[in-house]
Amino acid sequence: MLTSLSGSQQKASGTVFPGVYLLDMEKQRINRTFTAYVEYDPEVGLYTGSVPSLPGAHTQAASLDELQQNLREIIELVLEERHDHAETVSACQFVGIQQVAIDL
């Protein structure tokens, strides 16, 4: 579960920024949506996916269905790892993706 900290809890635990939550997986589970960036690499014939809000959460697969399952698994693994080390998970909001063209 993602829980925000009260002022006294923030002081006791150190610096916590607004919109940052601690992951407590032993309490009630909640549904949270993560945004993944997906690309297809024709050189190797694989889809790659990464979750910008979770450093280390990236994977690959031969199909989009397999990639979806792999992304779920890696998100859960990263969240469990962060929980084990009492690390925070920020509550980022997806805004969009921009393509930038440059002349080379």
Stockholm file with secondary structure:
# STOCKHOLM 1.0

chainA/1-104         MLTSLSGSQQKASGTVFPGVYLLDMEKQRINRTFTAYVEYDPEVGLYTGSVPSLPGAHTQAASLDELQQNLREIIELVLEERHDHAETVSACQFVGIQQVAIDL
#=GR chainA/1-104 SS CEECCCHHHHHHHCCCCTTEEEECTTSCCCCCCCCCEEEEETTTTEEEEECTTSTTCEEEESSHHHHHHHHHHHHHHHHHHHHHTTCEEECCCCCCCCCCCCCC
#=GC SS_cons         CEECCCHHHHHHHCCCCTTEEEECTTSCCCCCCCCCEEEEETTTTEEEEECTTSTTCEEEESSHHHHHHHHHHHHHHHHHHHHHTTCEEECCCCCCCCCCCCCC
//
